[in-house]
Amino acid sequence: MTSEKKKDYNKKYYQKNKGKVKLQAREYYQNNKEKSLIHKKTPSGRKVSRISDWRRNGVIHENYDELYEIYLNTKNCELCDVELTIDYPTTKTTKCLDHDHETGLFRNILCNSCNVKRR
């Protein structure tokens, strides 16, 4: 099945089963909440979560696994060379994946400070 046909099929299926799908997803989440939270703390869970965040935010890349490896291995901001951190809540040195908001294409791994200036 081509990706275009698959998109059409998924769209029609979602429209047909909208309420049912949401209810099933909500029930599944409620029944598996602890399992889901544990999975997010594993390396593979963090990877899946990070990549799905990028996709949801419009980042386009031909190989997300490769992009994730680049993200993990980048230690300094590609503009100001400050050492990057992974913080919550976000700080000036928090690692960010920069992308063009017009095209969605990946540009650089930057600190939050440089990323905000670049928008």
Number of C-alpha atoms within 10 A of each C-alpha: 7 6 8 9 10 11 12 11 13 12 13 12 12 14 11 11 12 12 11 11 14 12 12 11 12 12 12 11 13 11 11 11 12 10 10 13 11 10 15 15 12 11 10 11 15 13 18 16 15 15 17 14 12 18 14 10 12 17 21 16 15 9 8 18 13 11 16 15 11 13 16 12 9 15 16 17 23 15 12 11 11 14 15 21 18 12 11 7 6 12 14 15 19 19 25 21 17 22 22 15 12 7 10 16 15 18 11 18 24 28 27 21 16 18 20 12 7 11 9
